[in-house]
């Protein structure tokens, strides 16, 4: 977010998550691009996905309460997003690994009838990229590997030699 945007929205944004705070996300979902349409070069700007989750006493919510798109800057998406957050509420901007940006993009794809075809294609690619990123994070962070069990299994199967450490 640009410095002018930070100043413009400073009173609405929380530096840290706090109880009663809305959770938000603003992320570039579509990079600026050039393409040819009917022989003419058409330039489209960056587009930013914004999503907001209302505070919940029952724990984190999966489904965002609002999903928007804004361009050509993140500030525009944030301004649009804040229209869906109560005026007295504060918004904590979470990181891409804190909320499900892919789900928010899928909601936008399903709910916004005004998206143009290039926006739909770019959002679908964003969803795919988010799902790949999630799969990579799962593969890196989670495993059922248990070193003690593997030593035990190797001994049972006769592959452990005389190693008595395990």
Long-range contacts (C-beta under 8 A, 24 or more apart in sequence): 1-26, 1-73, 1-74, 1-75, 1-78, 2-73, 2-74, 2-75, 4-75, 5-73, 5-74, 5-75, 5-78, 5-79, 8-75, 8-79, 9-75, 9-78, 9-79, 9-82, 12-82, 12-85, 12-89, 12-90, 12-91, 13-90, 13-91, 13-92, 13-93, 14-90, 14-91, 14-92, 16-92, 17-92, 17-94, 18-90, 18-92, 19-55, 20-55, 20-89, 20-90, 21-55, 21-89, 21-90, 21-91, 21-92, 22-52, 22-53, 22-54, 22-55, 22-85, 22-89, 22-90, 22-91, 22-92, 23-52, 23-53, 23-55, 23-60, 23-91, 23-92, 23-94, 23-98, 23-99, 24-50, 24-51, 24-52, 24-53, 24-78, 24-81, 24-85, 24-91, 24-92, 24-93, 24-94, 25-49, 25-50, 25-51, 25-52, 25-93, 25-94, 25-95, 25-96, 25-98, 25-99, 25-101, 25-104, 26-50, 26-74, 26-77, 26-78, 26-81, 26-93, 27-96, 27-101, 28-74, 29-69, 29-101, 29-105, 29-122, 29-123, 29-126, 30-71, 30-119, 30-122, 30-123, 30-126, 31-122, 32-72, 33-118, 33-122, 35-118, 44-118, 45-71, 45-72, 46-71, 46-72, 46-73, 47-71, 47-72, 47-77, 47-119, 47-122, 48-73, 48-74, 48-76, 48-77, 49-77, 49-101, 49-104, 49-105, 49-108, 49-123, 49-126, 50-77, 50-78, 50-80, 50-81, 51-81, 51-99, 51-101, 51-104, 51-107, 52-81, 52-84, 52-85, 52-91, 53-99, 62-100, 62-103, 63-103, 63-107, 64-99, 64-103, 64-104, 64-107, 67-104, 67-105, 67-107, 67-108, 67-111, 68-108, 69-108, 69-112, 69-115, 69-119, 97-137, 100-130, 101-126, 101-130, 102-126, 102-127, 102-130, 102-131, 102-134, 105-130
